[in-house]
């Protein structure tokens, strides 16, 4: 996972194993004091395919 923060704006990147963890990651980032916005550029691995999907 990559995280870049500039003046309270968070940009997330990379790939995770399951799509359902993406909203949790974004929600946790939004809960941090000082965070103004969160842009998720996270992909996930489609189960059993070896193919990354998402944004």
Helices and strands as residue ranges (DSSP letters): E 2-6, E 9-16, G 19-21, H 22-30, E 37-45, E 52-54
